[in-house]
């Protein structure tokens, strides 16, 4: 069942990819990314992962802000990865891979930071994703999770948009998911409207 849902999600984003960077998404994501960077702290020569990277906008912005950064982008959609590769402004510093966030194709403790920006709502098994984030983060690393937040997890947290639906999480539910994976919640910050940044430490 999950493989069928993943296949439908992949096809949906494959179709959307060529027109993904329209005016609305461009303005929205630029605003989110600008606010997010106010809270990002990285070591010298950081290695980072952007899950659900889409067309690579966040990684390009991070690479500009942190000139020694090496970044990996991962997305379920082959066409999104193609668009990201075409839009790569930083050459070999950034690489893009098609893959499933529930089984990250990376070694343990490989990254200083993991980012998920308006993509966590798509994930069918959020607890498994958190476990994978914990696995690939170095001991001093952080997970920056940005997504639409809800007040509670009783009502309004699920929308059957397409196969698998969209899932939204409260502050408390995010913290629970993090704790269960061995991640410590450091803070919450609203970036734009209901878009909430939650910072976790490995």
ChimeraX commands (.cxc) that place a marker at each C-alpha (Angstrom):
marker #1 position 0.00,0.00,0.00 radius 0.5
marker #1 position 2.78,2.44,0.94 radius 0.5
marker #1 position 4.66,1.76,-2.28 radius 0.5
marker #1 position 1.53,2.59,-4.29 radius 0.5
marker #1 position 1.06,5.85,-2.39 radius 0.5
marker #1 position 4.71,6.77,-2.86 radius 0.5
marker #1 position 4.44,6.07,-6.57 radius 0.5
marker #1 position 1.42,8.36,-6.86 radius 0.5
marker #1 position 3.19,11.12,-4.92 radius 0.5
marker #1 position 6.25,10.77,-7.15 radius 0.5
marker #1 position 4.15,11.06,-10.31 radius 0.5
marker #1 position 2.28,14.08,-8.91 radius 0.5
marker #1 position 5.53,15.97,-8.27 radius 0.5
marker #1 position 7.06,14.79,-11.55 radius 0.5
marker #1 position 4.19,16.51,-13.36 radius 0.5
marker #1 position 4.48,19.65,-11.21 radius 0.5
marker #1 position 8.28,19.99,-11.41 radius 0.5
marker #1 position 8.61,21.96,-14.70 radius 0.5
marker #1 position 6.25,24.67,-13.36 radius 0.5
marker #1 position 7.09,24.40,-9.67 radius 0.5
marker #1 position 9.01,27.66,-9.48 radius 0.5
marker #1 position 6.08,29.88,-10.41 radius 0.5
marker #1 position 5.68,33.34,-8.90 radius 0.5
marker #1 position 3.62,32.18,-5.91 radius 0.5
marker #1 position 5.97,29.42,-4.76 radius 0.5
marker #1 position 9.03,31.55,-5.52 radius 0.5
marker #1 position 7.88,34.44,-3.32 radius 0.5
marker #1 position 6.65,32.11,-0.57 radius 0.5
marker #1 position 9.79,29.98,-0.37 radius 0.5
marker #1 position 12.13,32.94,-0.63 radius 0.5
marker #1 position 10.40,34.51,2.38 radius 0.5
marker #1 position 10.53,31.23,4.34 radius 0.5
marker #1 position 14.19,30.63,3.49 radius 0.5
marker #1 position 15.22,34.17,4.39 radius 0.5
marker #1 position 13.63,33.85,7.85 radius 0.5
marker #1 position 14.99,30.32,8.32 radius 0.5
marker #1 position 18.57,31.45,7.74 radius 0.5
marker #1 position 18.27,33.81,10.72 radius 0.5
marker #1 position 18.25,30.72,12.96 radius 0.5
marker #1 position 20.74,28.48,11.17 radius 0.5
marker #1 position 24.09,27.86,12.84 radius 0.5
marker #1 position 26.65,25.70,11.06 radius 0.5
marker #1 position 30.27,24.72,11.78 radius 0.5
marker #1 position 33.21,25.41,9.50 radius 0.5
marker #1 position 33.00,23.42,6.25 radius 0.5
marker #1 position 29.52,22.08,7.01 radius 0.5
marker #1 position 27.96,19.13,5.28 radius 0.5
marker #1 position 24.16,19.37,5.04 radius 0.5
marker #1 position 21.18,17.45,3.70 radius 0.5
marker #1 position 17.96,18.97,2.37 radius 0.5
marker #1 position 15.14,16.39,2.41 radius 0.5
marker #1 position 12.38,17.03,-0.08 radius 0.5
marker #1 position 14.69,19.50,-1.80 radius 0.5
marker #1 position 12.39,20.18,-4.75 radius 0.5
marker #1 position 14.16,22.38,-7.29 radius 0.5
marker #1 position 17.09,23.07,-4.95 radius 0.5
marker #1 position 16.29,26.65,-3.92 radius 0.5
marker #1 position 17.22,26.20,-0.24 radius 0.5
marker #1 position 20.55,24.50,-0.95 radius 0.5
marker #1 position 21.51,27.23,-3.41 radius 0.5
marker #1 position 20.74,29.85,-0.76 radius 0.5
marker #1 position 22.63,27.97,1.96 radius 0.5
marker #1 position 25.65,27.54,-0.31 radius 0.5
marker #1 position 25.67,31.28,-0.99 radius 0.5
marker #1 position 25.43,32.13,2.73 radius 0.5
marker #1 position 28.02,29.52,3.77 radius 0.5
marker #1 position 30.83,29.51,1.14 radius 0.5
marker #1 position 32.47,26.30,2.45 radius 0.5
marker #1 position 29.21,24.32,2.61 radius 0.5
marker #1 position 28.81,20.96,0.89 radius 0.5
marker #1 position 25.17,20.06,0.30 radius 0.5
marker #1 position 23.11,17.04,-0.68 radius 0.5
marker #1 position 19.53,17.34,-1.88 radius 0.5
marker #1 position 17.12,14.41,-1.79 radius 0.5
marker #1 position 13.69,14.22,-3.40 radius 0.5
marker #1 position 11.25,11.46,-4.28 radius 0.5
marker #1 position 10.58,13.01,-7.69 radius 0.5
marker #1 position 13.05,12.33,-10.50 radius 0.5
marker #1 position 11.86,15.46,-12.32 radius 0.5
marker #1 position 12.38,17.66,-9.24 radius 0.5
marker #1 position 15.94,16.34,-9.03 radius 0.5
marker #1 position 16.43,17.12,-12.73 radius 0.5
marker #1 position 15.22,20.69,-12.19 radius 0.5
marker #1 position 17.50,21.07,-9.15 radius 0.5
marker #1 position 20.51,19.90,-11.14 radius 0.5
marker #1 position 19.68,22.36,-13.91 radius 0.5
marker #1 position 19.38,25.22,-11.38 radius 0.5
marker #1 position 22.53,24.35,-9.41 radius 0.5
marker #1 position 24.55,27.57,-9.04 radius 0.5
marker #1 position 27.44,26.03,-7.07 radius 0.5
marker #1 position 28.80,23.16,-9.13 radius 0.5
marker #1 position 30.22,20.14,-7.30 radius 0.5
marker #1 position 29.49,21.68,-3.90 radius 0.5
marker #1 position 25.87,20.58,-4.35 radius 0.5
marker #1 position 24.67,17.13,-5.39 radius 0.5
marker #1 position 21.13,15.84,-5.86 radius 0.5
marker #1 position 19.77,12.33,-5.43 radius 0.5
marker #1 position 16.40,10.73,-5.98 radius 0.5
marker #1 position 15.34,8.73,-2.94 radius 0.5
marker #1 position 12.92,7.98,-0.13 radius 0.5
marker #1 position 13.26,9.85,3.18 radius 0.5
marker #1 position 12.19,6.72,5.06 radius 0.5
marker #1 position 15.41,5.03,3.92 radius 0.5
marker #1 position 18.03,7.73,3.40 radius 0.5
marker #1 position 20.83,6.60,1.04 radius 0.5
marker #1 position 23.55,8.07,3.28 radius 0.5
marker #1 position 25.94,6.77,5.90 radius 0.5
marker #1 position 25.49,7.23,9.65 radius 0.5
marker #1 position 26.59,10.53,11.20 radius 0.5
marker #1 position 27.31,12.08,7.80 radius 0.5
marker #1 position 25.70,15.52,8.18 radius 0.5
marker #1 position 26.10,18.56,10.41 radius 0.5
marker #1 position 22.54,19.65,9.62 radius 0.5
marker #1 position 19.41,18.25,8.02 radius 0.5
marker #1 position 16.68,20.49,6.61 radius 0.5
marker #1 position 13.04,19.77,5.80 radius 0.5
marker #1 position 11.12,22.77,4.46 radius 0.5
marker #1 position 7.40,22.36,3.70 radius 0.5
marker #1 position 7.91,18.68,2.90 radius 0.5
marker #1 position 7.37,16.86,6.20 radius 0.5
marker #1 position 3.59,17.15,5.70 radius 0.5
marker #1 position 3.88,14.68,2.79 radius 0.5
marker #1 position 5.64,11.90,4.68 radius 0.5
marker #1 position 3.60,8.74,5.27 radius 0.5
marker #1 position 5.66,7.52,8.24 radius 0.5
marker #1 position 6.97,10.57,10.14 radius 0.5
marker #1 position 8.46,8.52,12.98 radius 0.5
marker #1 position 10.62,6.52,10.56 radius 0.5
marker #1 position 11.75,9.77,8.92 radius 0.5
marker #1 position 12.80,11.13,12.34 radius 0.5
marker #1 position 14.77,7.94,13.02 radius 0.5
marker #1 position 16.56,8.33,9.69 radius 0.5
marker #1 position 17.37,11.98,10.45 radius 0.5
marker #1 position 18.86,10.94,13.79 radius 0.5
marker #1 position 20.91,8.22,12.08 radius 0.5
marker #1 position 22.56,10.51,9.52 radius 0.5
marker #1 position 23.16,13.46,11.89 radius 0.5
marker #1 position 26.50,13.88,13.61 radius 0.5
marker #1 position 26.44,14.09,17.40 radius 0.5
marker #1 position 26.59,17.89,17.34 radius 0.5
marker #1 position 24.18,18.24,14.42 radius 0.5
marker #1 position 20.76,19.89,14.16 radius 0.5
marker #1 position 17.53,19.14,12.32 radius 0.5
marker #1 position 15.67,22.20,11.02 radius 0.5
marker #1 position 12.03,21.28,10.42 radius 0.5
marker #1 position 9.81,23.92,8.79 radius 0.5
marker #1 position 6.19,23.13,8.08 radius 0.5
marker #1 position 2.65,24.31,8.68 radius 0.5
marker #1 position 1.69,23.86,12.32 radius 0.5
marker #1 position -1.68,23.17,13.91 radius 0.5
marker #1 position -2.85,24.00,17.44 radius 0.5
marker #1 position -3.51,20.38,18.37 radius 0.5
marker #1 position -3.46,16.91,16.84 radius 0.5
marker #1 position -7.15,16.19,17.37 radius 0.5
marker #1 position -8.71,18.16,14.53 radius 0.5
marker #1 position -7.57,19.65,11.23 radius 0.5
marker #1 position -4.26,17.80,11.08 radius 0.5
marker #1 position -5.03,15.62,8.05 radius 0.5
marker #1 position -6.15,16.63,4.57 radius 0.5
marker #1 position -6.81,13.85,1.99 radius 0.5
marker #1 position -5.34,16.01,-0.81 radius 0.5
marker #1 position -4.03,13.12,-2.88 radius 0.5
marker #1 position -2.81,9.59,-2.14 radius 0.5
marker #1 position -1.35,9.59,1.35 radius 0.5
marker #1 position -2.82,12.99,2.15 radius 0.5
marker #1 position -1.14,15.88,3.97 radius 0.5
marker #1 position -0.34,15.74,7.67 radius 0.5
marker #1 position 0.17,18.69,10.02 radius 0.5
marker #1 position 1.65,18.53,13.51 radius 0.5
marker #1 position 1.41,20.63,16.64 radius 0.5
marker #1 position 4.40,21.81,18.69 radius 0.5
marker #1 position 3.78,18.96,21.13 radius 0.5
marker #1 position 3.51,16.25,18.48 radius 0.5
marker #1 position 6.75,17.39,16.85 radius 0.5
marker #1 position 8.48,17.17,20.21 radius 0.5
marker #1 position 7.07,13.66,20.78 radius 0.5
marker #1 position 8.28,12.46,17.39 radius 0.5
marker #1 position 11.70,13.92,18.09 radius 0.5
marker #1 position 12.01,12.37,21.56 radius 0.5
marker #1 position 11.03,8.94,20.25 radius 0.5
marker #1 position 13.88,9.17,17.72 radius 0.5
marker #1 position 16.44,10.45,20.22 radius 0.5
marker #1 position 16.30,14.08,19.08 radius 0.5
marker #1 position 16.05,16.94,21.59 radius 0.5
marker #1 position 13.74,19.83,20.73 radius 0.5
marker #1 position 15.65,23.07,21.25 radius 0.5
marker #1 position 13.10,25.68,20.15 radius 0.5
marker #1 position 10.11,26.68,18.01 radius 0.5
marker #1 position 9.91,29.81,15.86 radius 0.5
marker #1 position 7.11,31.05,13.59 radius 0.5
marker #1 position 8.62,32.18,10.29 radius 0.5
marker #1 position 5.66,33.22,8.16 radius 0.5
marker #1 position 2.01,32.80,9.11 radius 0.5
marker #1 position 1.53,29.24,10.37 radius 0.5
marker #1 position 4.91,28.06,9.01 radius 0.5
marker #1 position 6.73,26.89,12.13 radius 0.5
marker #1 position 10.44,26.15,12.47 radius 0.5
marker #1 position 11.32,23.51,15.05 radius 0.5
marker #1 position 15.01,22.99,15.79 radius 0.5
marker #1 position 16.15,19.60,17.07 radius 0.5
marker #1 position 19.59,18.56,18.31 radius 0.5
marker #1 position 21.07,15.10,17.82 radius 0.5
marker link #1:1,2 radius 0.2
marker link #1:2,3 radius 0.2
marker link #1:3,4 radius 0.2
marker link #1:4,5 radius 0.2
marker link #1:5,6 radius 0.2
marker link #1:6,7 radius 0.2
marker link #1:7,8 radius 0.2
marker link #1:8,9 radius 0.2
marker link #1:9,10 radius 0.2
marker link #1:10,11 radius 0.2
marker link #1:11,12 radius 0.2
marker link #1:12,13 radius 0.2
marker link #1:13,14 radius 0.2
marker link #1:14,15 radius 0.2
marker link #1:15,16 radius 0.2
marker link #1:16,17 radius 0.2
marker link #1:17,18 radius 0.2
marker link #1:18,19 radius 0.2
marker link #1:19,20 radius 0.2
marker link #1:20,21 radius 0.2
marker link #1:21,22 radius 0.2
marker link #1:22,23 radius 0.2
marker link #1:23,24 radius 0.2
marker link #1:24,25 radius 0.2
marker link #1:25,26 radius 0.2
marker link #1:26,27 radius 0.2
marker link #1:27,28 radius 0.2
marker link #1:28,29 radius 0.2
marker link #1:29,30 radius 0.2
marker link #1:30,31 radius 0.2
marker link #1:31,32 radius 0.2
marker link #1:32,33 radius 0.2
marker link #1:33,34 radius 0.2
marker link #1:34,35 radius 0.2
marker link #1:35,36 radius 0.2
marker link #1:36,37 radius 0.2
marker link #1:37,38 radius 0.2
marker link #1:38,39 radius 0.2
marker link #1:39,40 radius 0.2
marker link #1:40,41 radius 0.2
marker link #1:41,42 radius 0.2
marker link #1:42,43 radius 0.2
marker link #1:43,44 radius 0.2
marker link #1:44,45 radius 0.2
marker link #1:45,46 radius 0.2
marker link #1:46,47 radius 0.2
marker link #1:47,48 radius 0.2
marker link #1:48,49 radius 0.2
marker link #1:49,50 radius 0.2
marker link #1:50,51 radius 0.2
marker link #1:51,52 radius 0.2
marker link #1:52,53 radius 0.2
marker link #1:53,54 radius 0.2
marker link #1:54,55 radius 0.2
marker link #1:55,56 radius 0.2
marker link #1:56,57 radius 0.2
marker link #1:57,58 radius 0.2
marker link #1:58,59 radius 0.2
marker link #1:59,60 radius 0.2
marker link #1:60,61 radius 0.2
marker link #1:61,62 radius 0.2
marker link #1:62,63 radius 0.2
marker link #1:63,64 radius 0.2
marker link #1:64,65 radius 0.2
marker link #1:65,66 radius 0.2
marker link #1:66,67 radius 0.2
marker link #1:67,68 radius 0.2
marker link #1:68,69 radius 0.2
marker link #1:69,70 radius 0.2
marker link #1:70,71 radius 0.2
marker link #1:71,72 radius 0.2
marker link #1:72,73 radius 0.2
marker link #1:73,74 radius 0.2
marker link #1:74,75 radius 0.2
marker link #1:75,76 radius 0.2
marker link #1:76,77 radius 0.2
marker link #1:77,78 radius 0.2
marker link #1:78,79 radius 0.2
marker link #1:79,80 radius 0.2
marker link #1:80,81 radius 0.2
marker link #1:81,82 radius 0.2
marker link #1:82,83 radius 0.2
marker link #1:83,84 radius 0.2
marker link #1:84,85 radius 0.2
marker link #1:85,86 radius 0.2
marker link #1:86,87 radius 0.2
marker link #1:87,88 radius 0.2
marker link #1:88,89 radius 0.2
marker link #1:89,90 radius 0.2
marker link #1:90,91 radius 0.2
marker link #1:91,92 radius 0.2
marker link #1:92,93 radius 0.2
marker link #1:93,94 radius 0.2
marker link #1:94,95 radius 0.2
marker link #1:95,96 radius 0.2
marker link #1:96,97 radius 0.2
marker link #1:97,98 radius 0.2
marker link #1:98,99 radius 0.2
marker link #1:99,100 radius 0.2
marker link #1:100,101 radius 0.2
marker link #1:101,102 radius 0.2
marker link #1:102,103 radius 0.2
marker link #1:103,104 radius 0.2
marker link #1:104,105 radius 0.2
marker link #1:105,106 radius 0.2
marker link #1:106,107 radius 0.2
marker link #1:107,108 radius 0.2
marker link #1:108,109 radius 0.2
marker link #1:109,110 radius 0.2
marker link #1:110,111 radius 0.2
marker link #1:111,112 radius 0.2
marker link #1:112,113 radius 0.2
marker link #1:113,114 radius 0.2
marker link #1:114,115 radius 0.2
marker link #1:115,116 radius 0.2
marker link #1:116,117 radius 0.2
marker link #1:117,118 radius 0.2
marker link #1:118,119 radius 0.2
marker link #1:119,120 radius 0.2
marker link #1:120,121 radius 0.2
marker link #1:121,122 radius 0.2
marker link #1:122,123 radius 0.2
marker link #1:123,124 radius 0.2
marker link #1:124,125 radius 0.2
marker link #1:125,126 radius 0.2
marker link #1:126,127 radius 0.2
marker link #1:127,128 radius 0.2
marker link #1:128,129 radius 0.2
marker link #1:129,130 radius 0.2
marker link #1:130,131 radius 0.2
marker link #1:131,132 radius 0.2
marker link #1:132,133 radius 0.2
marker link #1:133,134 radius 0.2
marker link #1:134,135 radius 0.2
marker link #1:135,136 radius 0.2
marker link #1:136,137 radius 0.2
marker link #1:137,138 radius 0.2
marker link #1:138,139 radius 0.2
marker link #1:139,140 radius 0.2
marker link #1:140,141 radius 0.2
marker link #1:141,142 radius 0.2
marker link #1:142,143 radius 0.2
marker link #1:143,144 radius 0.2
marker link #1:144,145 radius 0.2
marker link #1:145,146 radius 0.2
marker link #1:146,147 radius 0.2
marker link #1:147,148 radius 0.2
marker link #1:148,149 radius 0.2
marker link #1:149,150 radius 0.2
marker link #1:150,151 radius 0.2
marker link #1:151,152 radius 0.2
marker link #1:152,153 radius 0.2
marker link #1:153,154 radius 0.2
marker link #1:154,155 radius 0.2
marker link #1:155,156 radius 0.2
marker link #1:156,157 radius 0.2
marker link #1:157,158 radius 0.2
marker link #1:158,159 radius 0.2
marker link #1:159,160 radius 0.2
marker link #1:160,161 radius 0.2
marker link #1:161,162 radius 0.2
marker link #1:162,163 radius 0.2
marker link #1:163,164 radius 0.2
marker link #1:164,165 radius 0.2
marker link #1:165,166 radius 0.2
marker link #1:166,167 radius 0.2
marker link #1:167,168 radius 0.2
marker link #1:168,169 radius 0.2
marker link #1:169,170 radius 0.2
marker link #1:170,171 radius 0.2
marker link #1:171,172 radius 0.2
marker link #1:172,173 radius 0.2
marker link #1:173,174 radius 0.2
marker link #1:174,175 radius 0.2
marker link #1:175,176 radius 0.2
marker link #1:176,177 radius 0.2
marker link #1:177,178 radius 0.2
marker link #1:178,179 radius 0.2
marker link #1:179,180 radius 0.2
marker link #1:180,181 radius 0.2
marker link #1:181,182 radius 0.2
marker link #1:182,183 radius 0.2
marker link #1:183,184 radius 0.2
marker link #1:184,185 radius 0.2
marker link #1:185,186 radius 0.2
marker link #1:186,187 radius 0.2
marker link #1:187,188 radius 0.2
marker link #1:188,189 radius 0.2
marker link #1:189,190 radius 0.2
marker link #1:190,191 radius 0.2
marker link #1:191,192 radius 0.2
marker link #1:192,193 radius 0.2
marker link #1:193,194 radius 0.2
marker link #1:194,195 radius 0.2
marker link #1:195,196 radius 0.2
marker link #1:196,197 radius 0.2
marker link #1:197,198 radius 0.2
marker link #1:198,199 radius 0.2
marker link #1:199,200 radius 0.2
marker link #1:200,201 radius 0.2
marker link #1:201,202 radius 0.2
view
